[in-house]
Amino acid sequence: MLNAGKETSSPGTELSENQAKKEKERLIKELHLITEERNDLRDRLRFLTERSMKNRPHFRPNPYYEDLERMEEAVMSILHNLEMENTEIHENSHKLKKEITFSR
């Protein structure tokens, strides 16, 4: 009767603590997997909605963005023309150097 008021650690409480730790670890793993799945699904949804937005007839892109795209196309065309012209000039220069060397 003297020990009736005192609590002692019994094997039952240790077992429930171990079970609680295991359950906690299991729940943490499950939460981690669910979070990864949610993030993957969110990324897929974002990809699909962005792709479908461009294909919608009522979708109106930003006019400034369209202007920038046109400007980029023009600049890239000019750049390509300059590269081709540069290559041609380089080839002509190389031919002229050969002729100068041959005529000496």
Beta strands, then each sheet from edge to edge (+ up, - down):
end
